[in-house]
Amino acid sequence: MATLRVPEVVPSPTQDCEKLRDAVQGLGTDEKAIIWILGHRNASQRKKIRETYQQLYNESLIDRLHSELSGDFRKAVILWTTDPPERDAKLANEALKAKKKSMKQLQVIVEMTCASSPNHLQEVRQAYCSLFDCSLEEDIVSAVPLPLRKILVAVASSYRYDKELVDTKVANAEAAKLHEVIKSKKLDQDDMILILSTRNFHQLRATFACYNQNFGNSIDQDIKSCGKGDLESLLRVVIKCIDTPEKHFAEVIGEAIIGFGTDEDSLTRAIVARAEIDTMKIRGEYFNIFKTNLDGAVTGDTSGDYKDFLMTLLGARI
C-alpha cells in the first residue's frame, strides 16, 4: 500500500540522467525537474539512475545533488536517492554517534530492525560494515547502555523467518511467558528478548493478539503500566513496529509536525522510509489518531521544494 507513483512508461536511465544533468547545470538549479524524475522512481530505478549517471558523467549523482541543493529539501532528496540499505545504515550510525541518545534516536534502530523485512535488515548490516568498518552490533554495544543495549543487539542481530507461519499453541504459551515477565516488572529477562527477537512477525502478531484475549489488556498497555522509563519506552516501540508499523510511523509524523516547530528529520525519515511500503496505511492511521488529514498536515507545516517533494512521495500530483 505505497503512495509512490511510478509512470506506466518510464524513460530509460540514460534519458533520466540527461534530464537530471540539465537540471543541475547552468544558471540555477531546476528543482522541479529533480522532484519530477526522482520522486516518481522506485528503488531499483533510482539505483540504475545513480549507476548510469556515474558512467555518463564520471561523478556521483549524490555528490552533485549535495552541491546543488540545500536545507531540508537536500536532506530529503539525498535520503531518497541513496540505496535504502545504505541510507538506513547511515541513519543508524548517525543515531548511535549522537552525543545525547534520546528515545527518538534509538527508535531509528528499532524501525530498521523491527519494521523492515529480514532481508532488508541483512542488507543494512552488510552496508554498515562496509561504510563504517565495524558491525552495527559493535556500535550498539559501545554506544548504548544496559539494559537497552541488550534489546537492541538482539533485534539487530536477528534473522527472522520471512513467510506467514503461525503456531497458535506457541502463541498462547509465549503470551503467557510475556505476561509473567511483565507482571514481574523485569522487562529485560531473556524470555522477553528471545521471543521478540527471534519469532517471525506473523507469529508475534498472533502472540500479541493472544495476550490481549487471554489477559484483558494489550501487551503495550501492560508494559506502559510498568513505568515511564527508557526500557518501557523502547520495548513499546519494538512491539508497535512489529505489530502495527503503520501506527508507529503515523505517530512519528504526528509528533514531528504537531506543536511548536517541526522536526523535519523525523518527518523526512518516516515518509522517505515508507513511501514504497505502507504510506496508504499510515495515512489512515494518522486520521484515526489525530482526526485530521495527513496530506493537509504535511502541506500546512512545510513549504517550498521540500513540501513538494514530500507530497510527491505521498502520491500528490505536483
Backbone bond lengths (Angstrom), bond angles and torsions (degrees), N, CA, C in turn:
res aa  C-N    CA-C-N  psi(-1)  N-CA   C-N-CA  omega(-1)  CA-C   N-CA-C  phi
1 M - - - 1.468 - - 1.536 110.71 -
2 A 1.320 114.81 57.27 1.463 120.35 179.99 1.517 110.22 -82.49
3 T 1.338 115.64 163.53 1.467 120.82 175.49 1.517 112.14 -107.63
4 L 1.327 117.52 -8.45 1.460 120.37 179.83 1.524 110.03 -59.85
5 R 1.329 115.85 129.73 1.474 121.36 178.92 1.528 109.39 -105.17
6 V 1.331 116.45 107.89 1.466 121.61 175.58 1.527 107.47 -101.11
7 P 1.334 118.45 129.12 1.472 119.76 -178.51 1.523 111.64 -62.91
8 E 1.321 115.07 153.15 1.470 119.74 179.97 1.526 111.41 -61.17
9 V 1.308 115.61 -40.50 1.466 120.54 177.03 1.523 107.55 -110.63
10 V 1.309 115.63 111.66 1.470 120.87 -176.57 1.521 108.84 -99.34
11 P 1.333 117.54 129.63 1.470 119.59 176.05 1.519 110.51 -58.97
12 S 1.330 116.60 161.00 1.458 120.24 177.94 1.526 109.34 -68.52
13 P 1.349 117.27 157.52 1.462 119.23 176.11 1.531 112.66 -55.40
14 T 1.324 116.52 -35.23 1.470 119.70 178.75 1.521 110.73 -64.17
15 Q 1.328 116.71 -44.27 1.473 120.00 178.58 1.524 110.87 -62.61
16 D 1.340 116.74 -43.30 1.467 120.33 177.82 1.525 110.87 -61.11
17 C 1.317 116.65 -42.01 1.463 120.29 -178.49 1.529 111.41 -66.47
18 E 1.321 116.67 -38.37 1.464 119.90 178.41 1.525 110.85 -62.98
19 K 1.324 115.96 -40.34 1.469 119.37 178.43 1.530 111.35 -69.89
20 L 1.329 116.48 -38.91 1.470 119.62 176.50 1.519 110.59 -64.56
21 R 1.339 116.77 -38.31 1.466 120.45 178.43 1.523 110.43 -62.48
22 D 1.319 115.37 -43.33 1.467 119.14 176.60 1.527 111.20 -61.67
23 A 1.348 116.30 -35.80 1.471 120.71 -176.44 1.518 112.47 -69.66
24 V 1.345 117.63 -25.75 1.468 119.56 -175.89 1.522 112.99 -108.37
25 Q 1.338 117.54 1.71 1.461 120.16 178.45 1.524 110.71 -106.14
26 G 1.300 114.75 160.90 1.461 119.30 175.43 1.510 112.25 82.54
27 L 1.339 115.58 -163.29 1.460 121.31 -178.79 1.520 110.04 -77.56
28 G 1.311 116.01 117.97 1.461 119.88 178.98 1.509 112.45 78.69
29 T 1.312 114.55 164.55 1.462 122.16 -179.95 1.518 108.86 -114.37
30 D 1.320 116.49 136.38 1.465 121.18 179.28 1.536 108.19 -90.10
31 E 1.336 115.15 84.70 1.468 120.26 -177.69 1.521 111.82 -62.35
32 K 1.332 116.14 -35.11 1.471 119.05 -177.91 1.529 111.40 -63.20
33 A 1.337 116.31 -38.31 1.465 119.72 178.95 1.520 110.55 -66.37
34 I 1.337 116.47 -40.00 1.465 120.68 178.57 1.527 109.88 -61.91
35 I 1.330 116.63 -44.84 1.463 121.09 178.63 1.527 110.24 -61.97
36 W 1.307 116.40 -45.48 1.466 120.57 -175.55 1.528 111.65 -64.23
37 I 1.322 116.89 -41.19 1.470 119.31 -178.10 1.527 110.77 -76.67
38 L 1.327 117.69 -61.59 1.460 120.49 -172.64 1.528 112.04 -69.58
39 G 1.332 116.70 -31.06 1.460 120.61 -179.00 1.516 114.32 -75.09
40 H 1.350 116.57 -3.06 1.470 120.75 178.42 1.529 111.34 -126.72
41 R 1.343 116.18 31.48 1.465 120.48 178.12 1.523 108.99 -129.42
42 N 1.343 116.27 139.14 1.463 120.03 178.96 1.528 110.68 -81.23
43 A 1.315 116.65 179.40 1.467 120.79 -172.27 1.530 112.55 -61.12
44 S 1.317 117.28 -43.43 1.470 119.36 -179.19 1.524 110.77 -67.69
45 Q 1.327 117.60 -36.95 1.469 120.94 177.79 1.527 110.96 -67.36
46 R 1.340 116.39 -39.30 1.471 119.41 178.73 1.529 110.64 -66.48
47 K 1.321 116.43 -35.29 1.461 119.91 177.30 1.529 110.86 -62.62
48 K 1.322 116.97 -44.24 1.465 120.73 178.61 1.530 110.80 -64.26
49 I 1.319 116.51 -36.73 1.468 120.08 177.86 1.530 109.87 -64.07
50 R 1.340 117.37 -45.27 1.467 120.30 179.20 1.529 110.91 -60.21
51 E 1.328 115.62 -45.48 1.465 119.87 -178.18 1.528 111.28 -65.68
52 T 1.332 116.22 -43.39 1.463 120.36 -178.68 1.522 111.13 -67.45
53 Y 1.325 117.17 -39.14 1.469 121.06 178.79 1.529 109.90 -61.19
54 Q 1.323 117.16 -42.74 1.469 121.61 178.37 1.526 110.38 -61.86
55 Q 1.327 116.72 -42.80 1.463 121.12 -178.70 1.528 111.65 -67.61
56 L 1.332 116.51 -41.95 1.466 120.85 -175.51 1.522 112.80 -73.37
57 Y 1.334 116.30 -40.31 1.468 119.60 -169.29 1.526 113.90 -119.26
58 N 1.332 116.55 1.75 1.462 122.00 177.06 1.532 112.02 54.12
59 E 1.313 114.61 40.00 1.468 120.02 173.49 1.520 108.86 -151.41
60 S 1.317 115.67 157.78 1.455 121.34 -179.59 1.521 110.51 -78.73
61 L 1.316 116.26 130.71 1.463 119.85 175.73 1.522 110.55 -62.35
62 I 1.331 116.86 -39.59 1.466 120.78 179.43 1.530 109.85 -60.18
63 D 1.338 116.58 -45.78 1.465 119.65 -179.96 1.524 111.21 -63.07
64 R 1.323 116.27 -39.36 1.469 119.60 -179.65 1.530 110.72 -66.34
65 L 1.311 116.52 -42.47 1.465 120.22 177.77 1.529 110.42 -62.27
66 H 1.331 115.61 -39.31 1.464 119.73 179.83 1.527 110.99 -62.32
67 S 1.321 117.10 -38.31 1.468 119.96 -178.28 1.521 112.89 -78.55
68 E 1.335 117.33 -23.83 1.467 120.68 -175.26 1.528 113.84 -94.47
69 L 1.329 116.82 -27.63 1.463 120.80 -174.30 1.523 109.84 -106.53
70 S 1.326 116.56 174.75 1.467 119.76 -179.44 1.523 110.94 -152.06
71 G 1.324 114.29 164.40 1.466 121.48 171.98 1.513 114.10 65.03
72 D 1.328 114.75 -153.02 1.464 120.98 -177.25 1.520 112.13 -67.26
73 F 1.323 116.54 -28.74 1.466 119.92 176.35 1.521 109.69 -63.13
74 R 1.331 117.64 -45.49 1.463 120.89 178.42 1.524 110.91 -60.75
75 K 1.327 117.60 -46.42 1.459 120.71 -179.98 1.525 110.94 -57.93
76 A 1.328 116.51 -44.35 1.463 120.62 -177.33 1.519 111.49 -66.19
77 V 1.336 117.30 -45.46 1.468 121.17 -178.40 1.529 110.56 -64.66
78 I 1.336 117.06 -41.96 1.458 120.07 -178.90 1.526 111.13 -68.82
79 L 1.333 117.85 -41.57 1.469 119.92 175.60 1.523 111.05 -58.67
80 W 1.314 116.27 -42.37 1.459 121.56 -178.12 1.536 111.45 -68.81
81 T 1.327 116.92 -38.84 1.461 121.55 -174.95 1.523 111.68 -78.35
82 T 1.329 117.32 -26.92 1.464 121.82 178.44 1.533 110.36 -66.80
83 D 1.324 116.38 144.26 1.464 120.94 176.97 1.529 109.21 -55.72
84 P 1.344 120.13 129.85 1.472 121.66 -172.86 1.526 115.88 -51.02
85 P 1.345 120.69 -44.97 1.464 117.79 177.65 1.532 113.23 -62.60
86 E 1.334 116.56 -39.80 1.466 119.95 177.90 1.525 110.43 -66.39
87 R 1.322 116.27 -40.36 1.471 120.88 177.24 1.530 110.70 -57.75
88 D 1.330 116.17 -48.35 1.460 119.24 -177.48 1.523 111.40 -68.81
89 A 1.321 117.35 -35.47 1.464 120.34 176.99 1.528 110.04 -61.94
90 K 1.322 116.80 -42.35 1.470 120.56 179.36 1.528 110.99 -67.52
91 L 1.323 117.15 -39.81 1.469 120.14 177.53 1.525 110.75 -64.16
92 A 1.331 116.47 -40.17 1.465 120.21 178.54 1.522 110.57 -63.81
93 N 1.323 116.71 -44.47 1.459 120.53 -179.85 1.529 110.97 -63.28
94 E 1.315 115.98 -42.21 1.465 120.50 178.07 1.525 110.98 -60.57
95 A 1.327 115.98 -41.52 1.468 120.00 179.31 1.527 111.00 -66.29
96 L 1.325 117.40 -40.92 1.465 120.98 -177.46 1.521 112.56 -74.39
97 K 1.330 116.86 -25.08 1.463 120.11 -179.82 1.531 112.39 -89.19
98 A 1.334 117.20 -5.78 1.469 119.77 178.16 1.521 109.87 -60.79
99 K 1.339 116.49 136.83 1.465 120.14 -177.16 1.521 111.29 -62.52
100 K 1.321 115.87 -43.13 1.463 120.41 178.47 1.520 108.31 -114.01
101 K 1.318 116.28 111.95 1.455 120.26 -175.32 1.526 110.44 -93.65
102 S 1.300 115.51 104.38 1.460 121.04 176.44 1.522 108.85 -89.97
103 M 1.315 116.47 175.01 1.457 119.89 176.47 1.526 110.81 -62.32
104 K 1.330 116.82 -27.61 1.461 120.97 178.40 1.535 110.53 -62.09
105 Q 1.340 117.13 -38.97 1.465 120.11 177.08 1.529 111.11 -71.55
106 L 1.320 116.65 -45.63 1.462 119.81 -175.21 1.524 112.19 -67.58
107 Q 1.328 117.03 -28.37 1.464 117.84 -179.62 1.531 111.39 -69.47
108 V 1.335 117.61 -19.49 1.458 120.49 173.99 1.529 109.62 -61.47
109 I 1.340 116.97 -41.57 1.464 121.26 177.82 1.521 110.09 -65.34
110 V 1.317 116.58 -42.03 1.470 120.61 -179.02 1.527 110.37 -63.82
111 E 1.332 117.22 -41.09 1.464 120.02 -178.62 1.521 112.24 -58.78
112 M 1.329 116.36 -44.07 1.463 117.98 -176.29 1.521 112.94 -81.06
113 T 1.332 117.65 -13.81 1.465 120.27 178.01 1.524 112.87 -98.96
114 C 1.332 117.24 -27.85 1.470 120.76 -173.42 1.528 114.14 -118.58
115 A 1.319 118.24 -11.03 1.463 119.94 178.79 1.526 111.34 -117.66
116 S 1.331 116.55 14.71 1.461 122.22 178.66 1.524 108.98 -125.25
117 S 1.311 116.18 165.27 1.464 119.69 179.99 1.525 110.40 -70.73
118 P 1.336 117.61 153.86 1.464 120.36 176.32 1.528 112.71 -55.78
119 N 1.337 117.56 -37.84 1.466 120.03 179.32 1.517 111.35 -65.07
120 H 1.337 116.40 -40.36 1.466 119.31 178.80 1.526 110.36 -63.53
121 L 1.327 117.02 -42.16 1.463 119.61 179.11 1.527 110.67 -61.42
122 Q 1.321 117.48 -40.96 1.463 120.07 177.20 1.525 110.65 -59.51
123 E 1.326 116.68 -42.22 1.461 120.76 -179.83 1.532 110.95 -67.58
124 V 1.329 117.27 -36.00 1.465 120.85 176.58 1.525 109.91 -63.19
125 R 1.327 116.71 -44.51 1.466 120.57 -179.18 1.527 110.88 -63.08
126 Q 1.336 116.70 -40.61 1.466 120.17 177.29 1.520 110.85 -64.71
127 A 1.332 116.67 -43.50 1.467 120.72 179.06 1.523 110.88 -63.05
128 Y 1.328 115.87 -38.27 1.472 120.43 -179.58 1.528 109.91 -62.38
129 C 1.322 116.87 -45.66 1.476 120.47 178.76 1.519 111.12 -60.56
130 S 1.336 116.85 -42.82 1.459 120.74 -178.38 1.527 111.92 -66.89
131 L 1.317 116.47 -39.15 1.473 120.65 -175.37 1.518 112.95 -78.55
132 F 1.339 116.90 -36.30 1.467 119.84 -168.05 1.534 114.47 -121.48
133 D 1.334 116.67 7.14 1.470 121.82 175.50 1.532 113.51 55.38
134 C 1.291 116.71 30.80 1.469 122.30 170.64 1.514 106.90 -161.33
135 S 1.314 116.55 169.13 1.458 119.09 -178.10 1.533 111.00 -86.30
136 L 1.313 114.74 158.67 1.462 120.39 174.08 1.521 110.11 -57.82
137 E 1.343 116.80 -41.88 1.462 120.82 -179.26 1.525 112.00 -62.85
138 E 1.341 116.72 -40.45 1.474 120.12 178.70 1.521 111.12 -59.74
139 D 1.324 116.56 -43.33 1.468 119.54 -178.90 1.524 111.66 -70.44
140 I 1.329 117.03 -33.29 1.467 119.25 174.86 1.527 109.60 -62.84
141 V 1.332 116.90 -45.29 1.465 121.27 -178.89 1.525 111.07 -60.65
142 S 1.328 116.61 -40.03 1.463 119.87 -176.88 1.522 113.15 -80.58
143 A 1.321 117.33 -19.79 1.466 119.51 -172.19 1.522 114.81 -109.01
144 V 1.332 118.32 -21.53 1.462 121.31 -171.64 1.528 109.80 -116.51
145 P 1.317 118.15 130.95 1.471 120.21 -179.37 1.532 111.89 -77.82
146 L 1.336 114.77 160.03 1.471 120.21 170.58 1.524 108.98 -68.71
147 P 1.351 118.39 150.10 1.466 128.58 1.06 1.527 113.77 -88.84
148 L 1.352 117.31 -2.13 1.468 119.72 -178.03 1.523 110.84 -61.93
149 R 1.339 116.00 -37.34 1.461 121.45 179.45 1.522 111.27 -55.45
150 K 1.313 116.63 -42.59 1.461 122.58 -176.54 1.533 110.83 -59.69
151 I 1.313 116.12 -42.10 1.467 121.34 -179.31 1.522 110.71 -71.29
152 L 1.322 116.93 -46.46 1.463 120.38 -176.36 1.525 112.08 -66.45
153 V 1.329 117.71 -39.25 1.467 119.96 176.85 1.528 110.08 -63.66
154 A 1.321 116.58 -40.55 1.473 120.10 -178.94 1.523 111.69 -63.22
155 V 1.326 117.70 -46.84 1.475 119.07 -177.95 1.527 111.45 -74.58
156 A 1.344 117.36 -29.10 1.469 120.23 -179.92 1.524 111.81 -74.17
157 S 1.322 117.74 -30.04 1.466 120.95 -177.65 1.525 112.62 -94.13
158 S 1.325 116.50 0.90 1.460 120.73 -177.15 1.533 111.51 -74.50
159 Y 1.320 115.62 148.27 1.467 120.28 166.60 1.522 107.31 -132.72
160 R 1.311 115.55 100.36 1.462 121.77 -172.14 1.528 111.59 -85.99
161 Y 1.326 115.16 154.04 1.458 120.74 170.04 1.529 108.13 -63.60
162 D 1.342 116.30 136.28 1.462 119.47 -169.38 1.526 114.01 -106.67
163 K 1.324 117.24 16.25 1.470 119.25 178.40 1.528 109.45 -113.66
164 E 1.336 114.80 164.22 1.472 119.66 -178.81 1.527 109.20 -78.89
165 L 1.320 115.29 101.11 1.456 120.89 179.58 1.523 108.17 -138.20
166 V 1.334 116.85 120.27 1.466 121.35 -175.97 1.523 109.32 -130.55
167 D 1.324 115.90 131.02 1.463 123.01 173.36 1.529 107.06 -112.50
168 T 1.333 116.04 111.11 1.464 120.54 -174.66 1.526 111.99 -64.52
169 K 1.329 117.05 -37.43 1.471 119.35 179.07 1.523 110.87 -62.74
170 V 1.321 115.86 -43.41 1.465 120.64 177.77 1.527 110.24 -63.84
171 A 1.332 116.49 -40.40 1.474 120.44 179.98 1.521 110.64 -60.35
172 N 1.323 117.50 -44.69 1.464 120.82 179.22 1.526 111.68 -66.77
173 A 1.336 116.70 -42.46 1.468 120.58 -179.17 1.529 110.63 -64.94
174 E 1.328 116.42 -41.62 1.463 119.13 -177.15 1.529 111.68 -77.89
175 A 1.318 117.54 -26.77 1.471 119.79 171.56 1.524 109.75 -62.43
176 A 1.334 115.96 -40.60 1.470 120.01 177.97 1.531 111.23 -65.32
177 K 1.329 117.30 -40.37 1.467 120.87 177.13 1.524 110.90 -61.51
178 L 1.325 115.49 -45.15 1.462 119.91 179.96 1.528 110.60 -63.19
179 H 1.327 116.25 -38.42 1.462 119.96 179.42 1.523 110.84 -64.00
180 E 1.318 117.44 -40.69 1.465 120.96 178.85 1.527 111.32 -64.45
181 V 1.323 116.05 -41.80 1.463 120.12 179.03 1.525 110.41 -63.11
182 I 1.316 116.38 -45.36 1.469 120.19 -178.07 1.523 110.10 -67.48
183 K 1.331 116.82 -38.33 1.466 120.66 178.87 1.532 110.79 -62.88
184 S 1.335 116.35 -33.76 1.467 120.58 179.48 1.530 111.95 -79.31
185 K 1.338 116.25 -13.38 1.473 123.71 -178.42 1.530 112.44 62.19
186 K 1.337 115.59 24.36 1.468 119.96 174.19 1.533 107.04 -107.81
187 L 1.326 114.53 78.77 1.459 120.59 -165.98 1.523 114.49 -76.18
188 D 1.326 117.42 -10.27 1.466 118.54 178.28 1.527 111.52 -99.47
189 Q 1.323 117.21 18.59 1.465 120.69 177.04 1.525 110.31 -61.64
190 D 1.327 115.81 151.37 1.456 120.89 -177.02 1.529 112.69 -60.70
191 D 1.335 117.81 -37.05 1.470 120.31 -179.56 1.523 111.05 -57.68
192 M 1.319 116.66 -46.50 1.465 121.91 179.84 1.530 110.47 -60.53
193 I 1.324 116.46 -49.89 1.462 120.74 -175.20 1.520 111.13 -68.69
194 L 1.323 116.31 -39.65 1.469 119.96 179.30 1.526 111.35 -61.65
195 I 1.309 117.51 -45.44 1.463 121.18 -179.47 1.525 110.66 -64.02
196 L 1.328 117.07 -47.83 1.465 120.78 -175.58 1.524 112.97 -69.00
197 S 1.329 117.06 -25.21 1.468 118.89 -173.60 1.520 114.36 -102.11
198 T 1.331 118.70 -9.02 1.465 119.35 -176.18 1.529 114.25 -117.63
199 R 1.308 118.92 -30.51 1.463 120.35 -176.91 1.530 111.14 -73.25
200 N 1.342 115.56 148.24 1.460 118.67 176.35 1.532 110.03 -67.68
201 F 1.305 115.99 159.08 1.463 120.64 -172.95 1.529 112.53 -62.58
202 H 1.334 117.14 -36.47 1.476 120.05 179.34 1.526 110.25 -65.90
203 Q 1.339 116.59 -41.33 1.464 120.68 177.71 1.526 110.63 -62.92
204 L 1.315 116.96 -42.55 1.461 120.23 -179.05 1.527 111.62 -66.20
205 R 1.316 116.96 -39.08 1.478 118.91 178.12 1.527 110.11 -63.75
206 A 1.327 116.89 -37.17 1.470 120.10 175.24 1.528 110.65 -65.30
207 T 1.327 116.68 -38.97 1.464 120.88 178.46 1.525 110.80 -64.42
208 F 1.325 117.08 -42.44 1.467 120.51 178.93 1.531 110.85 -64.92
209 A 1.343 116.21 -37.10 1.471 119.82 177.99 1.531 110.30 -66.83
210 C 1.334 117.50 -41.26 1.471 121.08 176.54 1.522 110.78 -62.84
211 Y 1.309 116.51 -39.77 1.469 120.80 178.98 1.528 109.61 -58.51
212 N 1.306 116.08 -48.02 1.471 120.90 -179.38 1.527 110.75 -62.06
213 Q 1.314 115.12 -44.55 1.468 120.57 -176.94 1.537 111.42 -68.91
214 N 1.325 117.01 -40.00 1.466 121.02 -173.56 1.521 113.97 -82.84
215 F 1.340 116.65 -26.83 1.470 118.87 -172.60 1.523 114.32 -122.01
216 G 1.332 116.97 2.37 1.460 120.72 169.67 1.507 116.57 83.31
217 N 1.318 117.79 -11.29 1.460 122.08 176.35 1.520 109.21 -130.28
218 S 1.317 116.25 157.35 1.461 118.51 172.22 1.521 108.66 -72.78
219 I 1.328 116.25 155.93 1.457 119.88 177.59 1.528 110.29 -62.06
220 D 1.320 116.57 -33.81 1.473 120.76 177.98 1.533 110.69 -61.92
221 Q 1.314 116.47 -44.85 1.472 120.53 179.45 1.527 111.39 -61.30
222 D 1.333 116.02 -43.23 1.469 119.29 -176.94 1.524 111.76 -69.51
223 I 1.333 117.38 -36.25 1.473 119.19 176.11 1.525 109.56 -68.02
224 K 1.305 116.51 -39.63 1.473 120.53 178.50 1.521 110.93 -60.29
225 S 1.331 116.82 -35.38 1.468 120.62 -178.97 1.532 112.15 -71.98
226 C 1.359 116.95 -13.21 1.470 120.17 179.20 1.532 111.77 -76.42
227 G 1.323 117.61 -20.22 1.454 119.93 -179.02 1.517 111.85 151.23
228 K 1.318 114.86 -179.78 1.466 120.42 -177.29 1.521 112.20 -117.81
229 G 1.333 116.58 24.22 1.454 120.95 -178.93 1.513 112.65 -78.73
230 D 1.338 115.68 176.86 1.461 121.14 -178.75 1.526 111.86 -64.75
231 L 1.330 117.18 -35.13 1.463 119.94 -179.52 1.524 110.34 -63.44
232 E 1.326 116.13 -47.73 1.475 119.86 178.42 1.531 110.74 -61.29
233 S 1.328 115.93 -43.26 1.470 120.08 -178.84 1.521 111.45 -63.30
234 L 1.333 116.54 -44.02 1.459 119.97 -178.37 1.525 111.34 -65.22
235 L 1.337 117.13 -42.99 1.464 119.75 178.95 1.521 111.83 -63.50
236 R 1.318 116.70 -36.43 1.467 119.54 178.63 1.528 110.94 -66.55
237 V 1.339 117.00 -36.55 1.468 120.03 176.82 1.534 109.80 -67.40
238 V 1.331 117.54 -42.12 1.466 121.08 177.25 1.528 110.36 -57.05
239 I 1.318 116.49 -48.37 1.469 120.53 -177.12 1.518 111.26 -66.57
240 K 1.320 116.79 -41.31 1.470 119.46 -179.48 1.529 110.81 -66.81
241 C 1.350 117.85 -40.02 1.462 120.14 179.43 1.528 111.44 -65.99
242 I 1.323 117.42 -32.00 1.465 120.99 176.95 1.526 110.89 -76.58
243 D 1.328 116.70 -45.64 1.464 122.08 -170.79 1.522 112.67 -80.71
244 T 1.318 116.73 -50.85 1.474 121.89 -176.56 1.526 109.61 -141.31
245 P 1.346 117.62 74.26 1.464 119.51 -178.51 1.524 113.10 -58.41
246 E 1.339 116.16 -32.48 1.470 118.45 179.49 1.528 111.59 -63.03
247 K 1.325 117.13 -34.47 1.463 120.76 177.31 1.522 110.55 -70.44
248 H 1.323 116.56 -41.11 1.469 119.90 177.66 1.522 110.80 -58.50
249 F 1.327 117.33 -48.68 1.460 119.88 -176.09 1.529 111.51 -71.22
250 A 1.326 117.57 -30.99 1.471 119.30 173.12 1.523 110.45 -61.64
251 E 1.319 116.37 -40.63 1.466 120.38 178.72 1.521 111.53 -68.84
252 V 1.338 117.16 -38.09 1.472 120.73 176.68 1.525 110.16 -59.91
253 I 1.327 116.25 -45.47 1.463 120.19 179.56 1.525 110.46 -65.37
254 G 1.337 116.73 -43.52 1.460 119.82 179.37 1.510 112.61 -59.95
255 E 1.334 116.15 -45.33 1.464 120.16 178.97 1.525 111.32 -65.00
256 A 1.338 116.51 -29.27 1.463 120.54 -178.35 1.525 112.47 -73.23
257 I 1.324 116.73 -30.34 1.472 117.77 -172.40 1.529 114.81 -116.07
258 I 1.326 118.08 -12.42 1.464 119.57 -179.37 1.524 109.17 -92.41
259 G 1.308 116.11 135.87 1.460 120.63 179.59 1.512 111.64 100.64
260 F 1.321 116.11 -162.64 1.459 121.38 -175.11 1.524 110.71 -78.88
261 G 1.313 116.38 123.01 1.458 120.71 179.23 1.519 112.66 77.35
262 T 1.315 115.04 169.71 1.463 121.77 -178.89 1.516 109.44 -125.47
263 D 1.333 116.38 133.95 1.462 121.48 174.06 1.528 106.75 -91.37
264 E 1.332 115.62 86.90 1.462 120.34 -174.26 1.524 112.13 -63.55
265 D 1.324 117.54 -34.25 1.473 119.49 -178.55 1.530 111.31 -62.79
266 S 1.330 116.89 -45.11 1.469 120.38 179.39 1.524 111.14 -68.45
267 L 1.328 116.37 -40.23 1.463 120.65 179.33 1.529 110.23 -61.92
268 T 1.329 116.08 -48.01 1.464 121.06 179.91 1.523 110.92 -61.39
269 R 1.322 116.33 -47.64 1.468 120.44 -177.51 1.522 111.28 -57.97
270 A 1.323 116.26 -46.24 1.463 119.84 -176.65 1.522 111.66 -63.96
271 I 1.314 117.75 -44.11 1.472 120.58 -176.84 1.525 110.63 -73.02
272 V 1.335 117.04 -44.25 1.464 120.57 179.57 1.527 110.64 -62.84
273 A 1.330 117.25 -44.17 1.466 120.80 -175.58 1.523 112.48 -67.36
274 R 1.329 117.81 -30.09 1.470 119.36 -170.63 1.531 114.39 -111.56
275 A 1.338 118.38 -1.58 1.466 120.59 -175.24 1.516 112.80 -60.50
276 E 1.339 117.20 -27.22 1.467 120.77 178.92 1.527 111.99 -100.41
277 I 1.340 117.01 9.00 1.467 119.61 -174.29 1.528 112.14 -121.55
278 D 1.333 117.36 -66.20 1.468 118.56 -168.41 1.533 114.57 -150.62
279 T 1.330 117.14 31.92 1.467 117.73 -177.26 1.532 113.16 -68.24
280 M 1.319 118.21 -21.40 1.467 118.72 173.23 1.532 109.93 -65.57
281 K 1.321 116.70 -42.56 1.463 120.12 177.00 1.523 111.34 -66.62
282 I 1.327 116.34 -38.52 1.467 120.38 177.89 1.517 110.05 -61.35
283 R 1.318 116.18 -40.19 1.473 120.50 178.39 1.529 110.55 -58.74
284 G 1.332 116.49 -44.10 1.464 120.06 178.97 1.517 112.26 -66.16
285 E 1.323 117.20 -43.25 1.471 120.91 178.61 1.525 110.74 -64.61
286 Y 1.315 116.46 -37.75 1.465 119.98 179.76 1.531 109.93 -59.60
287 F 1.321 115.80 -44.15 1.468 119.31 179.70 1.527 110.27 -65.71
288 N 1.328 117.45 -40.65 1.469 120.40 179.84 1.528 111.69 -61.90
289 I 1.335 116.35 -39.29 1.464 120.55 -176.22 1.514 112.05 -80.19
290 F 1.338 116.99 -47.08 1.465 121.02 -169.15 1.528 113.90 -106.23
291 K 1.343 116.22 -3.48 1.470 121.84 176.95 1.528 112.65 56.94
292 T 1.310 114.57 33.53 1.457 119.79 176.18 1.517 108.45 -149.48
293 N 1.314 116.42 165.01 1.458 122.50 -173.84 1.526 111.21 -82.27
294 L 1.324 117.08 132.64 1.466 120.77 -179.07 1.521 111.94 -61.03
295 D 1.326 116.95 -45.53 1.464 119.78 -177.98 1.527 111.19 -60.48
296 G 1.322 115.90 -42.63 1.457 119.45 179.13 1.515 112.13 -65.79
297 A 1.338 115.92 -36.76 1.468 119.97 179.46 1.525 110.80 -66.05
298 V 1.331 116.66 -41.61 1.468 120.19 -179.45 1.529 110.45 -68.71
299 T 1.308 117.81 -45.46 1.473 119.48 -179.47 1.522 111.32 -67.08
300 G 1.329 117.06 -30.03 1.461 120.10 179.52 1.511 113.93 -75.70
301 D 1.343 117.07 -16.49 1.465 120.08 -174.60 1.525 113.23 -116.22
302 T 1.324 117.59 0.81 1.464 121.82 178.51 1.521 108.91 -130.74
303 S 1.315 116.14 173.49 1.461 118.52 -178.09 1.524 111.20 -154.03
304 G 1.323 115.65 166.53 1.458 122.47 172.59 1.516 114.57 62.06
305 D 1.327 114.88 -148.20 1.464 120.88 -177.67 1.528 111.88 -64.59
306 Y 1.324 116.28 -32.64 1.469 120.20 177.63 1.522 110.08 -60.76
307 K 1.319 116.72 -47.66 1.468 120.86 178.01 1.531 110.18 -61.15
308 D 1.327 117.09 -46.18 1.464 120.48 -177.62 1.527 111.46 -61.78
309 F 1.320 116.44 -37.47 1.464 119.12 -179.23 1.524 111.06 -69.40
310 L 1.342 117.15 -46.80 1.464 119.33 178.35 1.522 111.23 -60.65
311 M 1.333 116.39 -41.66 1.463 119.13 179.83 1.516 112.20 -67.29
312 T 1.329 117.24 -32.09 1.469 120.32 174.81 1.531 109.66 -62.15
313 L 1.329 116.46 -44.56 1.470 119.83 179.19 1.533 111.07 -65.89
314 L 1.331 116.83 -27.54 1.459 120.97 177.27 1.531 112.38 -84.68
315 G 1.322 115.89 6.05 1.469 120.02 173.51 1.501 116.09 92.45
316 A 1.327 118.41 6.08 1.471 120.51 178.83 1.532 109.20 -71.26
317 R 1.312 114.81 153.11 1.474 120.34 178.71 1.536 107.01 -95.79
318 I 1.329 116.29 92.07 1.454 121.80 -176.80 1.525 109.89 -86.89
